[in-house]
Amino acid sequence: MSRKICVVTGTRAEFGLMRWLMQEVQTTPGLELQVLATGMHLSPEFGLTYQEIEQAGFAIDARVEMLLSSDTSTAVTKSMGLGMIGYADAFARLAPDLIVVLGDRFEIFAAAAAALIAGIPVAHLHGGETTEGAFDEAIRHSITKMSHLHFVAAEDYRKRVIQLGEQPERVFLVGGLGIDAIKRVTLLDREALEASLDFKLGSRNLLITFHPVTLEGQSSGRQMAELLDALGELKDTHLIFTMPNADTGGRELASMVNAFVATHPNARVYSSLGQLRYLSCMKLVDGVIGNSSSGLAEAPSMGVGTVDIGDRQKGRLAAASVIHCQPEKNSILRAVQQLYEPAFREALLTTVNPYGNGGASQKIVDVLKHFPLSGLLKKSFYDLSFTS
């Protein structure tokens, strides 16, 4: 009998990371793929990206509507409640043998909590990482404690998951999932990308994604204002924006980006580029700007520099191609200037990505297929021994 593997996905970026894993599950004898789409995938505001899942050749087995048309902390909390109600019904109908979730978003927390109560084992991808500037940090570690199999991107993260009390034999070092996509996707060339974007690249180009900093109160808007002020001073530079996630305060940032683009003909914004266009942009631009994890996890494998702004990604492993700066105009401008320095660009040619060289999807599928499910739900806390 095939194992039913239910993959839960709520965002464009998350699906981009899991796409090749889903394909491996779909084509592996003895495994049956189930897809549950939720969160931003089902929202017109964020581009109805469930269509990208279907266009990639996957049938969506369940849809859980949960996002409210508000991004206050109250609305996000209510969305989590709606998600748990929807997941409960979906899991009861699909009856999966194992649920696969990635990362640290509130949609995924609700899915893991519903699975825990339903008695369904959870496999967690990209656990053990740290992001000190967002409440995702606490969510990620909470999902680890509700999960039963762990697939991590680096040795430091493997140790951290074990430090959280997880049994070492259930923690697997597989590397970053985003690198699989880079190795498998045939990217668009400059002309094809320009046609797809309906936007001409310039002599200099930057890809910008800035998400809310959810543990810093009202400062996300101020930080975005500093970033936009800095970008407004760049000459002969074309700017490609992707929209922020559906996090607390995300709509304010989206409004600011739209207002900036409306008055700057050298800039364009896209609600969702999709994996192919996003990676193609990353390959062809001079640098990635903002506070997205893709600048740390994927850009180094492209030989592209990153300007990482503020504390949202603080604590993550970072390659030498990542320039950290403060969320202040002058600090951002100095970091962008460094992107173009000859010595920095020369060093990009030999960048080593701390998230590995690919192959994560196949490694994960091997475990999903063969790891015994009997007794998986019961966990013993793994105590570390301390010596003075």
Beta strands, then each sheet from edge to edge (+ up, - down):
strand 1: 3-9
strand 2: 31-38
strand 3: 62-64
strand 4: 98-102
strand 5: 122-125
strand 6: 149-152
strand 7: 171-173
strand 8: 204-209
strand 9: 237-242
strand 10: 267-270
strand 11: 287-290
strand 12: 305-309
strand 13: 322-325
sheet 1: 3+ 2+ 1+ 4+ 5+ 6+ 7+
sheet 2: 10+ 9+ 8+ 11+ 12+ 13+
end
